[in-house]
Amino acid sequence: MQLKWLEDFIVLAQERSFTRAAELRHVTHPAFGRRIRALEAWAGTPLVERGGGPVTLTPAGQSFLDTAGQMVRNLTQSHEELQSLAGRQARTVTLATGRTLARTVVADWLVRLQPILQGGELCIRTRALADTVGMLERNEADFSLVYHHPALAIRLDARQFTHLTVASDRLVPVSRATAQGQALHRFGPDATRVPYLAYAPQLALGRLVEDHLAHNPHAPRLQRVVECDSADAHYEYVQKGLGVAWLPWSMVFADCKAQRLALAGDARMEVRFDVRLYRPKRRLGPLAEALWKALAQR
């Protein structure tokens, strides 16, 4: 059964003339008649009384007329809703990333990419590292923005996915600054155990810091006082003077410049890493491709 058969039947019932109905439906009289017969074959019973004079409906046709009207209205509404959804999807790009990257790198993007995003929407989903990669593999995201470092294993099939390196950053140990601009808690040969604000082990930043401390011969003496899975929370704890945390330089450089925070150690205590944007090699929607092109050019 085809939607146009229902529409033909409704027009025929209104006009009560095969000739006039065919004209309104922009088909020839024979073709219109074949479509009405096809509808009757689907229904399994005659719907129209055939004979001289104006067209009348059979009892079955009269009963079916209301149903046909409701079906056409429902299908038309569903089609419009699907078209609207398809339009929204074409204007929406989904990015899977971590909470800290959403606050730093993505925040900068939102400012610079406004001309491209006009009329569209960037849907940001924050997840753990493995989950952001999984969303990309399951086609639940157009892009995955993640940290790249030898200590972090990203297993994506190079035959299906490609990437851009979009930023470089470093984790630095920071503490609240004293009135003299020095770190309240700082590393040094004579320092006692420094209060350490640690990341939860499932966090990518946590794995970077723990790998760094485990393999760094200059690692300071630390006393774990807090473990948390949020860099934003550690940022607040550091400001309150609770200890030292390794935070992205992109998050704390303004505070260090204003001497609200200070570095607790030298460059040997830093953890450098890249930020990569992954995508499928297949073609994405127009907005996603435009974003990729803009970031590739930068």
ChimeraX commands (.cxc) that place a marker at each C-alpha (Angstrom):
marker #1 position 0.00,0.00,0.00 radius 0.5
marker #1 position 1.31,3.44,-0.94 radius 0.5
marker #1 position 0.55,6.81,0.60 radius 0.5
marker #1 position -0.43,8.25,-2.77 radius 0.5
marker #1 position -3.22,5.64,-3.08 radius 0.5
marker #1 position -4.77,6.93,0.14 radius 0.5
marker #1 position -4.47,10.52,-1.05 radius 0.5
marker #1 position -6.07,9.54,-4.39 radius 0.5
marker #1 position -8.96,7.87,-2.58 radius 0.5
marker #1 position -9.61,10.91,-0.36 radius 0.5
marker #1 position -9.64,13.29,-3.34 radius 0.5
marker #1 position -11.96,10.93,-5.25 radius 0.5
marker #1 position -14.38,10.84,-2.30 radius 0.5
marker #1 position -14.35,14.66,-2.19 radius 0.5
marker #1 position -14.72,15.28,-5.94 radius 0.5
marker #1 position -16.97,12.26,-6.72 radius 0.5
marker #1 position -15.44,12.21,-10.21 radius 0.5
marker #1 position -12.56,10.11,-11.57 radius 0.5
marker #1 position -11.81,12.74,-14.22 radius 0.5
marker #1 position -11.68,15.69,-11.83 radius 0.5
marker #1 position -9.77,13.74,-9.17 radius 0.5
marker #1 position -7.18,12.63,-11.77 radius 0.5
marker #1 position -6.68,16.25,-12.82 radius 0.5
marker #1 position -6.16,17.37,-9.23 radius 0.5
marker #1 position -3.70,14.54,-8.66 radius 0.5
marker #1 position -1.83,15.41,-11.88 radius 0.5
marker #1 position -2.12,11.93,-13.42 radius 0.5
marker #1 position -4.00,10.58,-16.42 radius 0.5
marker #1 position -7.49,9.16,-15.98 radius 0.5
marker #1 position -6.36,5.54,-16.69 radius 0.5
marker #1 position -3.42,5.80,-14.30 radius 0.5
marker #1 position -5.67,7.20,-11.57 radius 0.5
marker #1 position -8.12,4.34,-12.07 radius 0.5
marker #1 position -5.30,1.79,-11.76 radius 0.5
marker #1 position -4.18,3.31,-8.47 radius 0.5
marker #1 position -7.71,3.14,-7.01 radius 0.5
marker #1 position -7.98,-0.52,-8.10 radius 0.5
marker #1 position -4.59,-1.20,-6.49 radius 0.5
marker #1 position -5.91,0.27,-3.21 radius 0.5
marker #1 position -9.00,-1.93,-3.44 radius 0.5
marker #1 position -6.81,-4.97,-4.06 radius 0.5
marker #1 position -4.86,-4.13,-0.92 radius 0.5
marker #1 position -8.11,-3.64,1.04 radius 0.5
marker #1 position -9.54,-6.88,-0.32 radius 0.5
marker #1 position -12.93,-5.34,-1.13 radius 0.5
marker #1 position -14.40,-2.69,-3.49 radius 0.5
marker #1 position -14.29,0.81,-2.07 radius 0.5
marker #1 position -16.05,2.67,-4.93 radius 0.5
marker #1 position -19.39,2.03,-6.66 radius 0.5
marker #1 position -18.77,2.01,-10.39 radius 0.5
marker #1 position -21.51,3.07,-12.78 radius 0.5
marker #1 position -23.04,6.14,-14.29 radius 0.5
marker #1 position -23.28,9.45,-12.49 radius 0.5
marker #1 position -21.25,10.82,-9.60 radius 0.5
marker #1 position -18.92,8.42,-7.81 radius 0.5
marker #1 position -20.21,6.99,-4.55 radius 0.5
marker #1 position -18.39,4.93,-1.97 radius 0.5
marker #1 position -19.33,1.43,-0.97 radius 0.5
marker #1 position -20.13,0.86,2.73 radius 0.5
marker #1 position -16.58,-0.46,3.09 radius 0.5
marker #1 position -15.23,2.62,1.30 radius 0.5
marker #1 position -17.25,4.95,3.52 radius 0.5
marker #1 position -15.93,3.16,6.60 radius 0.5
marker #1 position -12.37,3.31,5.31 radius 0.5
marker #1 position -12.50,7.01,4.43 radius 0.5
marker #1 position -11.97,8.23,8.00 radius 0.5
marker #1 position -9.19,5.69,8.52 radius 0.5
marker #1 position -7.49,6.80,5.30 radius 0.5
marker #1 position -7.63,10.44,6.38 radius 0.5
marker #1 position -6.14,9.64,9.78 radius 0.5
marker #1 position -3.38,7.54,8.20 radius 0.5
marker #1 position -2.44,10.34,5.79 radius 0.5
marker #1 position -2.36,12.89,8.63 radius 0.5
marker #1 position -0.24,10.61,10.83 radius 0.5
marker #1 position 2.19,9.75,8.06 radius 0.5
marker #1 position 2.50,13.38,6.98 radius 0.5
marker #1 position 3.19,14.47,10.56 radius 0.5
marker #1 position 5.74,11.68,11.03 radius 0.5
marker #1 position 7.47,12.62,7.80 radius 0.5
marker #1 position 7.68,16.25,8.84 radius 0.5
marker #1 position 9.08,15.26,12.23 radius 0.5
marker #1 position 11.67,13.02,10.61 radius 0.5
marker #1 position 12.67,15.76,8.20 radius 0.5
marker #1 position 13.02,18.17,11.10 radius 0.5
marker #1 position 15.12,15.65,13.01 radius 0.5
marker #1 position 17.30,15.04,9.96 radius 0.5
marker #1 position 17.77,18.78,9.62 radius 0.5
marker #1 position 18.80,19.12,13.27 radius 0.5
marker #1 position 21.19,16.19,12.95 radius 0.5
marker #1 position 22.79,17.77,9.89 radius 0.5
marker #1 position 23.40,20.93,11.95 radius 0.5
marker #1 position 24.67,19.08,15.04 radius 0.5
marker #1 position 28.19,17.81,15.71 radius 0.5
marker #1 position 28.85,15.53,18.68 radius 0.5
marker #1 position 32.23,15.75,20.41 radius 0.5
marker #1 position 33.24,13.22,23.07 radius 0.5
marker #1 position 35.99,14.43,25.39 radius 0.5
marker #1 position 37.09,14.69,29.02 radius 0.5
marker #1 position 35.87,17.29,31.48 radius 0.5
marker #1 position 39.20,19.09,31.69 radius 0.5
marker #1 position 39.64,19.27,27.92 radius 0.5
marker #1 position 36.07,20.56,27.62 radius 0.5
marker #1 position 37.02,23.38,29.97 radius 0.5
marker #1 position 40.34,24.27,28.33 radius 0.5
marker #1 position 40.81,23.34,24.66 radius 0.5
marker #1 position 37.13,23.17,23.73 radius 0.5
marker #1 position 36.39,26.48,25.46 radius 0.5
marker #1 position 38.98,28.16,23.24 radius 0.5
marker #1 position 37.48,26.48,20.16 radius 0.5
marker #1 position 34.01,27.76,20.95 radius 0.5
marker #1 position 35.29,31.30,20.75 radius 0.5
marker #1 position 37.35,30.86,17.57 radius 0.5
marker #1 position 34.88,28.68,15.66 radius 0.5
marker #1 position 31.78,30.82,16.18 radius 0.5
marker #1 position 31.56,31.80,12.48 radius 0.5
marker #1 position 31.41,28.11,11.49 radius 0.5
marker #1 position 29.03,27.10,14.28 radius 0.5
marker #1 position 26.45,29.77,13.41 radius 0.5
marker #1 position 23.21,27.95,12.65 radius 0.5
marker #1 position 24.62,24.73,14.09 radius 0.5
marker #1 position 25.22,23.14,17.47 radius 0.5
marker #1 position 28.25,21.50,19.04 radius 0.5
marker #1 position 27.03,18.76,21.36 radius 0.5
marker #1 position 29.76,18.07,23.95 radius 0.5
marker #1 position 29.72,14.81,25.90 radius 0.5
marker #1 position 32.26,14.45,28.72 radius 0.5
marker #1 position 33.40,10.94,29.53 radius 0.5
marker #1 position 36.43,9.02,30.74 radius 0.5
marker #1 position 39.13,8.41,28.12 radius 0.5
marker #1 position 38.05,4.88,27.21 radius 0.5
marker #1 position 34.42,5.94,26.97 radius 0.5
marker #1 position 35.16,8.80,24.56 radius 0.5
marker #1 position 36.99,6.37,22.28 radius 0.5
marker #1 position 34.13,3.87,22.58 radius 0.5
marker #1 position 31.58,6.51,21.57 radius 0.5
marker #1 position 33.59,7.21,18.42 radius 0.5
marker #1 position 33.83,3.51,17.57 radius 0.5
marker #1 position 30.06,3.05,18.07 radius 0.5
marker #1 position 29.25,6.05,15.82 radius 0.5
marker #1 position 27.79,7.91,18.81 radius 0.5
marker #1 position 30.17,10.83,18.27 radius 0.5
marker #1 position 31.66,12.57,15.24 radius 0.5
marker #1 position 34.90,13.38,17.05 radius 0.5
marker #1 position 36.84,12.29,20.11 radius 0.5
marker #1 position 39.23,14.77,21.73 radius 0.5
marker #1 position 41.76,13.01,23.98 radius 0.5
marker #1 position 45.17,13.28,25.60 radius 0.5
marker #1 position 48.07,11.64,23.77 radius 0.5
marker #1 position 51.05,10.32,25.72 radius 0.5
marker #1 position 53.03,7.05,25.74 radius 0.5
marker #1 position 51.48,6.23,29.13 radius 0.5
marker #1 position 47.98,6.38,27.64 radius 0.5
marker #1 position 46.99,3.62,25.22 radius 0.5
marker #1 position 44.55,4.71,22.50 radius 0.5
marker #1 position 43.60,1.72,20.38 radius 0.5
marker #1 position 41.79,2.91,17.28 radius 0.5
marker #1 position 42.03,1.10,13.95 radius 0.5
marker #1 position 44.14,3.32,11.68 radius 0.5
marker #1 position 42.27,1.91,8.69 radius 0.5
marker #1 position 39.02,3.43,9.97 radius 0.5
marker #1 position 40.09,6.49,11.96 radius 0.5
marker #1 position 42.45,9.42,11.55 radius 0.5
marker #1 position 43.54,12.26,13.82 radius 0.5
marker #1 position 44.94,15.77,14.16 radius 0.5
marker #1 position 47.25,17.01,16.90 radius 0.5
marker #1 position 45.38,20.17,17.90 radius 0.5
marker #1 position 47.27,21.29,21.01 radius 0.5
marker #1 position 50.22,20.68,23.27 radius 0.5
marker #1 position 50.13,21.27,27.00 radius 0.5
marker #1 position 51.85,20.23,30.18 radius 0.5
marker #1 position 50.88,19.25,33.68 radius 0.5
marker #1 position 52.64,21.42,36.25 radius 0.5
marker #1 position 52.72,21.05,40.06 radius 0.5
marker #1 position 51.08,24.11,41.56 radius 0.5
marker #1 position 50.36,25.40,45.02 radius 0.5
marker #1 position 48.68,28.45,46.46 radius 0.5
marker #1 position 51.07,31.39,46.43 radius 0.5
marker #1 position 52.23,33.23,49.53 radius 0.5
marker #1 position 52.12,37.01,49.83 radius 0.5
marker #1 position 55.66,37.02,48.40 radius 0.5
marker #1 position 54.54,35.06,45.32 radius 0.5
marker #1 position 56.25,31.82,46.38 radius 0.5
marker #1 position 54.58,28.41,46.50 radius 0.5
marker #1 position 53.03,27.70,49.90 radius 0.5
marker #1 position 53.96,24.04,49.39 radius 0.5
marker #1 position 57.10,23.48,47.36 radius 0.5
marker #1 position 59.54,20.76,46.48 radius 0.5
marker #1 position 63.17,20.91,47.57 radius 0.5
marker #1 position 65.99,18.78,48.93 radius 0.5
marker #1 position 65.19,19.79,52.50 radius 0.5
marker #1 position 61.41,19.74,52.17 radius 0.5
marker #1 position 59.33,17.45,54.32 radius 0.5
marker #1 position 56.57,15.41,52.73 radius 0.5
marker #1 position 54.48,17.77,50.66 radius 0.5
marker #1 position 50.67,17.40,50.85 radius 0.5
marker #1 position 49.66,15.87,47.52 radius 0.5
marker #1 position 46.26,16.16,45.85 radius 0.5
marker #1 position 46.07,13.00,43.75 radius 0.5
marker #1 position 43.82,12.07,40.86 radius 0.5
marker #1 position 41.68,8.95,40.96 radius 0.5
marker #1 position 43.45,6.15,39.04 radius 0.5
marker #1 position 40.77,5.88,36.33 radius 0.5
marker #1 position 41.41,9.48,35.26 radius 0.5
marker #1 position 43.78,9.98,32.31 radius 0.5
marker #1 position 45.54,12.86,34.08 radius 0.5
marker #1 position 46.04,10.61,37.08 radius 0.5
marker #1 position 47.75,7.96,34.98 radius 0.5
marker #1 position 50.05,10.61,33.49 radius 0.5
marker #1 position 51.10,11.94,36.89 radius 0.5
marker #1 position 51.58,8.52,38.49 radius 0.5
marker #1 position 53.66,7.31,35.53 radius 0.5
marker #1 position 55.77,10.45,35.77 radius 0.5
marker #1 position 56.37,10.08,39.49 radius 0.5
marker #1 position 57.15,6.37,39.20 radius 0.5
marker #1 position 59.88,6.93,36.57 radius 0.5
marker #1 position 61.29,10.29,37.65 radius 0.5
marker #1 position 64.49,10.04,39.73 radius 0.5
marker #1 position 63.84,13.55,40.98 radius 0.5
marker #1 position 60.33,12.78,42.24 radius 0.5
marker #1 position 59.63,14.68,45.47 radius 0.5
marker #1 position 58.49,13.23,48.78 radius 0.5
marker #1 position 54.69,13.44,48.79 radius 0.5
marker #1 position 51.96,12.78,51.31 radius 0.5
marker #1 position 48.64,11.90,49.69 radius 0.5
marker #1 position 45.93,13.89,51.47 radius 0.5
marker #1 position 43.13,13.90,48.87 radius 0.5
marker #1 position 42.17,11.71,45.92 radius 0.5
marker #1 position 39.61,13.08,43.47 radius 0.5
marker #1 position 38.52,12.41,39.89 radius 0.5
marker #1 position 38.10,16.10,38.98 radius 0.5
marker #1 position 40.80,18.55,37.92 radius 0.5
marker #1 position 38.33,21.36,38.58 radius 0.5
marker #1 position 38.00,20.22,42.18 radius 0.5
marker #1 position 41.79,20.03,42.59 radius 0.5
marker #1 position 42.02,23.56,41.21 radius 0.5
marker #1 position 39.75,24.74,44.04 radius 0.5
marker #1 position 41.64,22.70,46.65 radius 0.5
marker #1 position 44.96,24.20,45.54 radius 0.5
marker #1 position 43.54,27.72,45.83 radius 0.5
marker #1 position 42.53,26.97,49.41 radius 0.5
marker #1 position 46.10,25.93,50.23 radius 0.5
marker #1 position 45.33,22.25,50.82 radius 0.5
marker #1 position 48.35,20.96,48.91 radius 0.5
marker #1 position 50.02,20.50,45.52 radius 0.5
marker #1 position 48.25,19.21,42.41 radius 0.5
marker #1 position 49.45,18.65,38.87 radius 0.5
marker #1 position 47.16,20.79,36.71 radius 0.5
marker #1 position 47.23,21.68,33.00 radius 0.5
marker #1 position 49.23,24.84,32.36 radius 0.5
marker #1 position 46.37,26.04,30.14 radius 0.5
marker #1 position 44.15,26.01,33.24 radius 0.5
marker #1 position 46.47,27.76,35.71 radius 0.5
marker #1 position 48.80,30.06,33.75 radius 0.5
marker #1 position 46.64,33.16,34.41 radius 0.5
marker #1 position 46.61,32.41,38.15 radius 0.5
marker #1 position 50.38,31.91,38.17 radius 0.5
marker #1 position 50.88,35.16,36.30 radius 0.5
marker #1 position 48.66,36.97,38.83 radius 0.5
marker #1 position 50.58,35.23,41.67 radius 0.5
marker #1 position 47.48,33.60,43.07 radius 0.5
marker #1 position 49.18,30.25,42.41 radius 0.5
marker #1 position 52.84,29.32,42.07 radius 0.5
marker #1 position 54.86,26.44,40.66 radius 0.5
marker #1 position 55.90,23.98,43.34 radius 0.5
marker #1 position 58.75,22.48,41.29 radius 0.5
marker #1 position 60.97,23.07,38.27 radius 0.5
marker #1 position 60.70,21.80,34.69 radius 0.5
marker #1 position 61.79,18.31,35.73 radius 0.5
marker #1 position 58.43,17.95,37.47 radius 0.5
marker #1 position 56.38,18.78,34.38 radius 0.5
marker #1 position 54.50,16.21,32.27 radius 0.5
marker #1 position 54.23,17.19,28.63 radius 0.5
marker #1 position 51.45,15.80,26.44 radius 0.5
marker #1 position 49.60,16.42,23.20 radius 0.5
marker #1 position 45.89,16.69,22.53 radius 0.5
marker #1 position 44.53,14.78,19.55 radius 0.5
marker #1 position 41.24,15.00,17.74 radius 0.5
marker #1 position 40.12,11.67,16.26 radius 0.5
marker #1 position 37.45,11.11,13.60 radius 0.5
marker #1 position 36.26,8.34,11.26 radius 0.5
marker #1 position 37.80,8.33,7.78 radius 0.5
marker #1 position 34.32,8.13,6.24 radius 0.5
marker #1 position 32.72,11.42,5.26 radius 0.5
marker #1 position 30.85,13.22,8.03 radius 0.5
marker #1 position 28.08,15.82,7.84 radius 0.5
marker #1 position 28.72,19.27,6.32 radius 0.5
marker #1 position 29.15,21.03,9.68 radius 0.5
marker #1 position 31.51,18.35,11.03 radius 0.5
marker #1 position 33.60,18.50,7.87 radius 0.5
marker #1 position 33.74,22.30,8.08 radius 0.5
marker #1 position 34.96,22.12,11.69 radius 0.5
marker #1 position 37.59,19.52,10.79 radius 0.5
marker #1 position 38.84,21.64,7.89 radius 0.5
marker #1 position 39.09,24.74,10.07 radius 0.5
marker #1 position 41.03,22.93,12.78 radius 0.5
marker #1 position 43.32,21.26,10.23 radius 0.5
marker #1 position 44.19,24.65,8.74 radius 0.5
marker #1 position 45.08,26.01,12.17 radius 0.5
marker link #1:1,2 radius 0.2
marker link #1:2,3 radius 0.2
marker link #1:3,4 radius 0.2
marker link #1:4,5 radius 0.2
marker link #1:5,6 radius 0.2
marker link #1:6,7 radius 0.2
marker link #1:7,8 radius 0.2
marker link #1:8,9 radius 0.2
marker link #1:9,10 radius 0.2
marker link #1:10,11 radius 0.2
marker link #1:11,12 radius 0.2
marker link #1:12,13 radius 0.2
marker link #1:13,14 radius 0.2
marker link #1:14,15 radius 0.2
marker link #1:15,16 radius 0.2
marker link #1:16,17 radius 0.2
marker link #1:17,18 radius 0.2
marker link #1:18,19 radius 0.2
marker link #1:19,20 radius 0.2
marker link #1:20,21 radius 0.2
marker link #1:21,22 radius 0.2
marker link #1:22,23 radius 0.2
marker link #1:23,24 radius 0.2
marker link #1:24,25 radius 0.2
marker link #1:25,26 radius 0.2
marker link #1:26,27 radius 0.2
marker link #1:27,28 radius 0.2
marker link #1:28,29 radius 0.2
marker link #1:29,30 radius 0.2
marker link #1:30,31 radius 0.2
marker link #1:31,32 radius 0.2
marker link #1:32,33 radius 0.2
marker link #1:33,34 radius 0.2
marker link #1:34,35 radius 0.2
marker link #1:35,36 radius 0.2
marker link #1:36,37 radius 0.2
marker link #1:37,38 radius 0.2
marker link #1:38,39 radius 0.2
marker link #1:39,40 radius 0.2
marker link #1:40,41 radius 0.2
marker link #1:41,42 radius 0.2
marker link #1:42,43 radius 0.2
marker link #1:43,44 radius 0.2
marker link #1:44,45 radius 0.2
marker link #1:45,46 radius 0.2
marker link #1:46,47 radius 0.2
marker link #1:47,48 radius 0.2
marker link #1:48,49 radius 0.2
marker link #1:49,50 radius 0.2
marker link #1:50,51 radius 0.2
marker link #1:51,52 radius 0.2
marker link #1:52,53 radius 0.2
marker link #1:53,54 radius 0.2
marker link #1:54,55 radius 0.2
marker link #1:55,56 radius 0.2
marker link #1:56,57 radius 0.2
marker link #1:57,58 radius 0.2
marker link #1:58,59 radius 0.2
marker link #1:59,60 radius 0.2
marker link #1:60,61 radius 0.2
marker link #1:61,62 radius 0.2
marker link #1:62,63 radius 0.2
marker link #1:63,64 radius 0.2
marker link #1:64,65 radius 0.2
marker link #1:65,66 radius 0.2
marker link #1:66,67 radius 0.2
marker link #1:67,68 radius 0.2
marker link #1:68,69 radius 0.2
marker link #1:69,70 radius 0.2
marker link #1:70,71 radius 0.2
marker link #1:71,72 radius 0.2
marker link #1:72,73 radius 0.2
marker link #1:73,74 radius 0.2
marker link #1:74,75 radius 0.2
marker link #1:75,76 radius 0.2
marker link #1:76,77 radius 0.2
marker link #1:77,78 radius 0.2
marker link #1:78,79 radius 0.2
marker link #1:79,80 radius 0.2
marker link #1:80,81 radius 0.2
marker link #1:81,82 radius 0.2
marker link #1:82,83 radius 0.2
marker link #1:83,84 radius 0.2
marker link #1:84,85 radius 0.2
marker link #1:85,86 radius 0.2
marker link #1:86,87 radius 0.2
marker link #1:87,88 radius 0.2
marker link #1:88,89 radius 0.2
marker link #1:89,90 radius 0.2
marker link #1:90,91 radius 0.2
marker link #1:91,92 radius 0.2
marker link #1:92,93 radius 0.2
marker link #1:93,94 radius 0.2
marker link #1:94,95 radius 0.2
marker link #1:95,96 radius 0.2
marker link #1:96,97 radius 0.2
marker link #1:97,98 radius 0.2
marker link #1:98,99 radius 0.2
marker link #1:99,100 radius 0.2
marker link #1:100,101 radius 0.2
marker link #1:101,102 radius 0.2
marker link #1:102,103 radius 0.2
marker link #1:103,104 radius 0.2
marker link #1:104,105 radius 0.2
marker link #1:105,106 radius 0.2
marker link #1:106,107 radius 0.2
marker link #1:107,108 radius 0.2
marker link #1:108,109 radius 0.2
marker link #1:109,110 radius 0.2
marker link #1:110,111 radius 0.2
marker link #1:111,112 radius 0.2
marker link #1:112,113 radius 0.2
marker link #1:113,114 radius 0.2
marker link #1:114,115 radius 0.2
marker link #1:115,116 radius 0.2
marker link #1:116,117 radius 0.2
marker link #1:117,118 radius 0.2
marker link #1:118,119 radius 0.2
marker link #1:119,120 radius 0.2
marker link #1:120,121 radius 0.2
marker link #1:121,122 radius 0.2
marker link #1:122,123 radius 0.2
marker link #1:123,124 radius 0.2
marker link #1:124,125 radius 0.2
marker link #1:125,126 radius 0.2
marker link #1:126,127 radius 0.2
marker link #1:127,128 radius 0.2
marker link #1:128,129 radius 0.2
marker link #1:129,130 radius 0.2
marker link #1:130,131 radius 0.2
marker link #1:131,132 radius 0.2
marker link #1:132,133 radius 0.2
marker link #1:133,134 radius 0.2
marker link #1:134,135 radius 0.2
marker link #1:135,136 radius 0.2
marker link #1:136,137 radius 0.2
marker link #1:137,138 radius 0.2
marker link #1:138,139 radius 0.2
marker link #1:139,140 radius 0.2
marker link #1:140,141 radius 0.2
marker link #1:141,142 radius 0.2
marker link #1:142,143 radius 0.2
marker link #1:143,144 radius 0.2
marker link #1:144,145 radius 0.2
marker link #1:145,146 radius 0.2
marker link #1:146,147 radius 0.2
marker link #1:147,148 radius 0.2
marker link #1:148,149 radius 0.2
marker link #1:149,150 radius 0.2
marker link #1:150,151 radius 0.2
marker link #1:151,152 radius 0.2
marker link #1:152,153 radius 0.2
marker link #1:153,154 radius 0.2
marker link #1:154,155 radius 0.2
marker link #1:155,156 radius 0.2
marker link #1:156,157 radius 0.2
marker link #1:157,158 radius 0.2
marker link #1:158,159 radius 0.2
marker link #1:159,160 radius 0.2
marker link #1:160,161 radius 0.2
marker link #1:161,162 radius 0.2
marker link #1:162,163 radius 0.2
marker link #1:163,164 radius 0.2
marker link #1:164,165 radius 0.2
marker link #1:165,166 radius 0.2
marker link #1:166,167 radius 0.2
marker link #1:167,168 radius 0.2
marker link #1:168,169 radius 0.2
marker link #1:169,170 radius 0.2
marker link #1:170,171 radius 0.2
marker link #1:171,172 radius 0.2
marker link #1:172,173 radius 0.2
marker link #1:173,174 radius 0.2
marker link #1:174,175 radius 0.2
marker link #1:175,176 radius 0.2
marker link #1:176,177 radius 0.2
marker link #1:177,178 radius 0.2
marker link #1:178,179 radius 0.2
marker link #1:179,180 radius 0.2
marker link #1:180,181 radius 0.2
marker link #1:181,182 radius 0.2
marker link #1:182,183 radius 0.2
marker link #1:183,184 radius 0.2
marker link #1:184,185 radius 0.2
marker link #1:185,186 radius 0.2
marker link #1:186,187 radius 0.2
marker link #1:187,188 radius 0.2
marker link #1:188,189 radius 0.2
marker link #1:189,190 radius 0.2
marker link #1:190,191 radius 0.2
marker link #1:191,192 radius 0.2
marker link #1:192,193 radius 0.2
marker link #1:193,194 radius 0.2
marker link #1:194,195 radius 0.2
marker link #1:195,196 radius 0.2
marker link #1:196,197 radius 0.2
marker link #1:197,198 radius 0.2
marker link #1:198,199 radius 0.2
marker link #1:199,200 radius 0.2
marker link #1:200,201 radius 0.2
marker link #1:201,202 radius 0.2
marker link #1:202,203 radius 0.2
marker link #1:203,204 radius 0.2
marker link #1:204,205 radius 0.2
marker link #1:205,206 radius 0.2
marker link #1:206,207 radius 0.2
marker link #1:207,208 radius 0.2
marker link #1:208,209 radius 0.2
marker link #1:209,210 radius 0.2
marker link #1:210,211 radius 0.2
marker link #1:211,212 radius 0.2
marker link #1:212,213 radius 0.2
marker link #1:213,214 radius 0.2
marker link #1:214,215 radius 0.2
marker link #1:215,216 radius 0.2
marker link #1:216,217 radius 0.2
marker link #1:217,218 radius 0.2
marker link #1:218,219 radius 0.2
marker link #1:219,220 radius 0.2
marker link #1:220,221 radius 0.2
marker link #1:221,222 radius 0.2
marker link #1:222,223 radius 0.2
marker link #1:223,224 radius 0.2
marker link #1:224,225 radius 0.2
marker link #1:225,226 radius 0.2
marker link #1:226,227 radius 0.2
marker link #1:227,228 radius 0.2
marker link #1:228,229 radius 0.2
marker link #1:229,230 radius 0.2
marker link #1:230,231 radius 0.2
marker link #1:231,232 radius 0.2
marker link #1:232,233 radius 0.2
marker link #1:233,234 radius 0.2
marker link #1:234,235 radius 0.2
marker link #1:235,236 radius 0.2
marker link #1:236,237 radius 0.2
marker link #1:237,238 radius 0.2
marker link #1:238,239 radius 0.2
marker link #1:239,240 radius 0.2
marker link #1:240,241 radius 0.2
marker link #1:241,242 radius 0.2
marker link #1:242,243 radius 0.2
marker link #1:243,244 radius 0.2
marker link #1:244,245 radius 0.2
marker link #1:245,246 radius 0.2
marker link #1:246,247 radius 0.2
marker link #1:247,248 radius 0.2
marker link #1:248,249 radius 0.2
marker link #1:249,250 radius 0.2
marker link #1:250,251 radius 0.2
marker link #1:251,252 radius 0.2
marker link #1:252,253 radius 0.2
marker link #1:253,254 radius 0.2
marker link #1:254,255 radius 0.2
marker link #1:255,256 radius 0.2
marker link #1:256,257 radius 0.2
marker link #1:257,258 radius 0.2
marker link #1:258,259 radius 0.2
marker link #1:259,260 radius 0.2
marker link #1:260,261 radius 0.2
marker link #1:261,262 radius 0.2
marker link #1:262,263 radius 0.2
marker link #1:263,264 radius 0.2
marker link #1:264,265 radius 0.2
marker link #1:265,266 radius 0.2
marker link #1:266,267 radius 0.2
marker link #1:267,268 radius 0.2
marker link #1:268,269 radius 0.2
marker link #1:269,270 radius 0.2
marker link #1:270,271 radius 0.2
marker link #1:271,272 radius 0.2
marker link #1:272,273 radius 0.2
marker link #1:273,274 radius 0.2
marker link #1:274,275 radius 0.2
marker link #1:275,276 radius 0.2
marker link #1:276,277 radius 0.2
marker link #1:277,278 radius 0.2
marker link #1:278,279 radius 0.2
marker link #1:279,280 radius 0.2
marker link #1:280,281 radius 0.2
marker link #1:281,282 radius 0.2
marker link #1:282,283 radius 0.2
marker link #1:283,284 radius 0.2
marker link #1:284,285 radius 0.2
marker link #1:285,286 radius 0.2
marker link #1:286,287 radius 0.2
marker link #1:287,288 radius 0.2
marker link #1:288,289 radius 0.2
marker link #1:289,290 radius 0.2
marker link #1:290,291 radius 0.2
marker link #1:291,292 radius 0.2
marker link #1:292,293 radius 0.2
marker link #1:293,294 radius 0.2
marker link #1:294,295 radius 0.2
marker link #1:295,296 radius 0.2
marker link #1:296,297 radius 0.2
marker link #1:297,298 radius 0.2
view
